[in-house]
Amino acid sequence: MKTVVLVGGQPYEEEADEVWVCNMAFTHQPNATRLYFMDSLQHLESTNGSDYGKRVAALSIPVVAQCHYQEIPRSRPFPLKETVEDFPGS
């Protein structure tokens, strides 16, 4: 069985197969294996610095967002339709 940890705030230092981070957590979680951000890139750049997109684009991990951003080649849209189908009534 795979261990997946979702990190939002404080760094996670224990052993895990996957470490998924949200928003800015990639800055303090060097072993992150995936980044999620659901706010618009414009919003995150206005709240976290105009270089947010450039910093995310420099990551070598998959990035899951609202949509694919051309300036972040590794980004892909969150599979909302598939998620809703997998968890009906949620």
KOLBAKOL-923478 format. One line per field, with one value per residue: x negated, y, z negated of N, C-alpha, C, CB in turn; residue in three letters. Coordinates in steps of 0.2 Angstrom, whole numbers, plus 5000, padded with zeros to 4 digits. Glycine has a CB too. Example, Ala and Ser with C-alpha at 12.3 -4.5 7.8 and 13.67 -1.06 7.14 Angstrom:
2
n.east: 4934/4936
n.north: 4972/4989
n.up: 4961/4965
ca.east: 4938/4932
ca.north: 4978/4995
ca.up: 4961/4964
c.east: 4934/4936
c.north: 4984/5000
c.up: 4961/4961
cb.east: 4943/4930
cb.north: 4978/4997
cb.up: 4955/4971
resn: ALA/SER
***
This chain:
90
n.east: 4996/4998/4991/4998/4996/5003/4998/5000/4997/4987/4970/4968/4960/4959/4957/4964/4972/4977/4978/4989/4992/4999/5003/4992/4984/4973/4962/4956/4956/4946/4946/4957/4969/4979/4989/5003/5014/5028/5033/5033/5020/5017/5022/5014/5002/5004/5005/4994/4983/4976/4968/4973/4978/4967/4958/4965/4966/4952/4952/4949/4960/4976/4990/5005/5019/5032/5033/5024/5009/5000/4988/4983/4977/4978/4991/5008/5025/5036/5045/5060/5073/5071/5068/5080/5089/5083/5086/5100/5114/5107
n.north: 4994/5011/5026/5042/5059/5074/5090/5106/5117/5116/5109/5091/5078/5064/5047/5044/5038/5047/5064/5076/5093/5109/5125/5136/5127/5120/5127/5125/5111/5101/5088/5086/5078/5081/5096/5105/5118/5127/5140/5154/5157/5170/5176/5169/5174/5188/5187/5180/5184/5191/5182/5169/5160/5158/5152/5140/5134/5131/5119/5101/5093/5085/5097/5101/5110/5123/5123/5120/5129/5138/5144/5136/5122/5109/5109/5103/5101/5099/5084/5086/5082/5068/5065/5069/5059/5048/5049/5050/5060/5067
n.up: 5000/5004/4996/4995/4992/4989/4989/4982/4973/4962/4963/4968/4961/4960/4966/4982/4997/5007/5008/5007/5011/5007/5014/5008/5001/5007/5006/4994/4993/4998/5003/5011/5021/5030/5034/5030/5034/5033/5034/5045/5056/5058/5046/5036/5039/5036/5022/5018/5023/5039/5046/5044/5053/5061/5052/5049/5062/5063/5056/5055/5054/5056/5059/5053/5057/5059/5073/5088/5088/5099/5097/5087/5090/5085/5079/5077/5079/5065/5063/5062/5067/5068/5055/5049/5054/5049/5036/5033/5027/5017
ca.east: 5000/4994/4993/4998/4997/5005/4995/5003/4994/4980/4967/4969/4953/4959/4957/4970/4971/4979/4979/4992/4992/5004/5001/4985/4980/4968/4956/4953/4956/4941/4947/4964/4969/4985/4991/5010/5017/5035/5034/5031/5013/5017/5023/5008/4996/5005/5004/4988/4977/4977/4964/4975/4978/4960/4956/4969/4963/4946/4952/4949/4965/4983/4993/5012/5022/5039/5033/5017/5006/4995/4982/4981/4978/4980/4998/5013/5032/5039/5050/5066/5078/5070/5069/5087/5091/5080/5089/5107/5118/5103
ca.north: 5000/5017/5031/5048/5064/5080/5095/5112/5122/5114/5103/5085/5075/5057/5044/5044/5037/5052/5070/5081/5100/5114/5132/5138/5122/5118/5131/5122/5104/5099/5081/5086/5074/5084/5102/5107/5124/5128/5147/5156/5159/5178/5177/5167/5179/5194/5186/5176/5187/5190/5177/5163/5156/5156/5147/5134/5132/5128/5113/5096/5088/5087/5102/5101/5117/5124/5122/5120/5136/5138/5146/5131/5116/5103/5109/5100/5103/5095/5080/5087/5078/5061/5065/5069/5053/5043/5050/5053/5062/5070
ca.up: 5000/5004/4992/4998/4987/4991/4985/4983/4969/4959/4966/4965/4961/4959/4972/4986/5004/5011/5004/5012/5007/5009/5015/5007/4997/5011/5004/4987/4993/5004/5006/5014/5027/5034/5032/5031/5033/5036/5035/5052/5056/5056/5039/5032/5041/5032/5015/5016/5027/5046/5048/5042/5059/5063/5047/5050/5068/5062/5052/5059/5052/5059/5056/5054/5056/5062/5080/5090/5089/5104/5093/5082/5094/5081/5076/5080/5075/5060/5066/5059/5070/5066/5048/5047/5056/5044/5029/5033/5021/5012
c.east: 4996/4996/4992/5000/4998/5003/4998/4999/4987/4977/4968/4963/4953/4958/4964/4968/4972/4980/4982/4993/4997/5001/4993/4981/4974/4961/4953/4954/4952/4943/4954/4964/4975/4987/4999/5011/5023/5037/5031/5023/5012/5017/5017/5002/4997/5004/4998/4982/4978/4973/4967/4976/4972/4957/4959/4967/4956/4946/4952/4954/4971/4986/5001/5016/5029/5039/5025/5014/5000/4988/4979/4982/4980/4987/5003/5020/5033/5045/5057/5072/5077/5070/5076/5091/5089/5084/5096/5110/5114/5104
c.north: 5006/5022/5038/5053/5070/5086/5102/5118/5120/5108/5096/5081/5068/5054/5043/5042/5043/5058/5075/5088/5104/5121/5133/5133/5120/5121/5129/5114/5101/5092/5081/5082/5077/5091/5103/5114/5125/5135/5149/5158/5167/5179/5175/5172/5186/5193/5183/5179/5186/5185/5170/5158/5153/5151/5140/5130/5128/5121/5107/5090/5090/5093/5102/5107/5117/5122/5122/5127/5135/5140/5141/5124/5110/5103/5105/5101/5097/5091/5081/5083/5070/5060/5065/5062/5047/5043/5053/5055/5065/5077
c.up: 5000/4999/4995/4993/4991/4987/4987/4979/4967/4963/4963/4966/4960/4966/4976/4994/5009/5006/5008/5008/5011/5009/5014/5003/5001/5009/4998/4987/4999/5007/5009/5020/5032/5030/5034/5030/5037/5037/5042/5051/5055/5049/5034/5033/5037/5025/5013/5020/5035/5049/5047/5048/5061/5058/5048/5057/5068/5058/5057/5057/5056/5055/5058/5052/5059/5069/5081/5091/5094/5101/5088/5086/5091/5078/5080/5076/5070/5063/5062/5061/5067/5059/5045/5049/5052/5038/5030/5027/5016/5012
cb.east: 5005/4995/4988/5004/4990/5013/4988/5010/4998/4982/4959/4975/4950/4965/4954/4974/4976/4986/4973/4999/4985/5010/5005/4985/4985/4968/4958/4957/4964/4934/4946/4966/4970/4990/4987/5015/5011/5040/5031/5035/5009/5022/5029/5006/4995/5012/5010/4988/4971/4976/4957/4983/4982/4955/4957/4977/4963/4942/4958/4942/4966/4987/4991/5016/5018/5042/5036/5016/5004/4996/4983/4986/4972/4975/5000/5012/5037/5041/5048/5068/5078/5063/5065/5091/5089/5073/5084/5112/5121/5095
cb.north: 5000/5020/5031/5049/5065/5081/5095/5113/5124/5112/5105/5081/5078/5055/5037/5050/5031/5051/5073/5079/5103/5114/5136/5145/5117/5118/5139/5125/5102/5100/5076/5093/5067/5079/5108/5102/5130/5125/5152/5162/5157/5181/5173/5160/5181/5196/5181/5169/5184/5197/5177/5163/5159/5162/5149/5135/5137/5133/5113/5092/5089/5081/5109/5095/5122/5131/5128/5115/5139/5143/5153/5131/5115/5101/5117/5092/5104/5098/5073/5095/5078/5059/5071/5075/5051/5043/5055/5048/5056/5068
cb.up: 4994/5011/4986/5004/4983/4993/4985/4981/4963/4951/4966/4970/4955/4955/4971/4986/5006/5015/5000/5014/5007/5004/5010/5003/4995/5018/5003/4981/4994/5002/5000/5015/5026/5034/5034/5027/5034/5032/5030/5055/5063/5061/5036/5034/5048/5034/5013/5017/5025/5049/5046/5039/5065/5064/5040/5051/5074/5058/5048/5058/5044/5059/5058/5050/5059/5061/5084/5096/5083/5110/5090/5075/5098/5076/5076/5081/5080/5054/5067/5059/5077/5068/5044/5051/5064/5044/5025/5038/5018/5014
resn: MET/LYS/THR/VAL/VAL/LEU/VAL/GLY/GLY/GLN/PRO/TYR/GLU/GLU/GLU/ALA/ASP/GLU/VAL/TRP/VAL/CYS/ASN/MET/ALA/PHE/THR/HIS/GLN/PRO/ASN/ALA/THR/ARG/LEU/TYR/PHE/MET/ASP/SER/LEU/GLN/HIS/LEU/GLU/SER/THR/ASN/GLY/SER/ASP/TYR/GLY/LYS/ARG/VAL/ALA/ALA/LEU/SER/ILE/PRO/VAL/VAL/ALA/GLN/CYS/HIS/TYR/GLN/GLU/ILE/PRO/ARG/SER/ARG/PRO/PHE/PRO/LEU/LYS/GLU/THR/VAL/GLU/ASP/PHE/PRO/GLY/SER
***
